[in-house]
Amino acid sequence: MSSEEITVKTKINGNKLWSAVFGSAFETMPWWKALKFVDCDWDQMPTNLVGHARVGIDDPEFEEGEKIQFEDIRIEHLVKGLEICIEKGYHHCGIPISVDLDYDSCAGDAILQCAIFSELIYG
């Protein structure tokens, strides 16, 4: 048996991923400053092209008076964030990020950070 890495693709339910991340209490982390849902909710992903979750990030590196960075998040962003977390083998708050969709605030935070920055920046 070879120790070479292989890629295994799997399917997950998009709505369950959406609700797992946005229901994780990620916004309790101090860098998340705003959360607004447009044509969706924390437990129901958008069903149209307009719907998204808008998150605000207050970068600790910002100078006094700099603005909060806002990002519009759609399901494809969460998929990207989850893929990056798994590929990089991220453990956030000691918990490996996986497709189990049972996320605490640390895992939800990590997926959103990777969705926006393609890596973990905070925490």
C-alpha positions, 0 to 999 in steps of 0.5 A, spaced: 500 500 500 502 506 497 502 512 502 501 517 496 495 522 497 489 521 493 483 525 492 476 523 494 470 527 492 464 527 496 457 531 496 454 535 501 447 538 502 448 546 501 443 548 505 446 544 511 453 547 510 450 554 510 446 553 516 452 549 519 456 555 518 451 561 520 448 557 526 455 556 529 455 562 532 462 564 529 460 572 530 462 571 537 469 572 535 471 579 536 473 581 528 466 579 526 462 586 526 456 585 522 451 580 519 445 581 515 441 576 511 439 578 504 433 574 501 435 568 506 436 566 513 442 563 517 438 556 516 436 557 509 441 559 504 439 563 498 435 560 492 436 566 488 442 570 485 440 576 489 440 572 496 447 572 500 449 573 507 453 580 508 459 580 514 463 585 516 470 584 518 474 589 523 481 587 522 485 588 528 491 591 524 486 597 521 488 604 523 483 608 528 478 610 523 479 605 518 472 602 515 470 595 516 471 591 510 464 588 508 463 581 504 457 578 501 457 571 502 454 566 497 454 558 498 460 557 493 464 561 497 462 557 503 464 551 499 471 554 497 472 556 504 471 548 507 475 546 501 481 550 503 480 548 510 480 541 509 486 541 504 490 545 508 488 540 514 486 546 519 484 545 526 481 551 529 480 551 536 483 544 536 477 541 532 479 538 525 475 542 519 471 536 516 465 535 512 461 533 518 457 539 518 457 539 526 461 546 527 462 550 533 464 557 533 471 556 531 470 552 525 464 556 522 469 562 523 475 558 520 470 556 514 468 564 513 475 566 514 478 561 508 472 563 504 474 571 504 482 570 505 483 563 502 487 562 509 486 563 517 488 570 518 485 571 525 485 567 532 
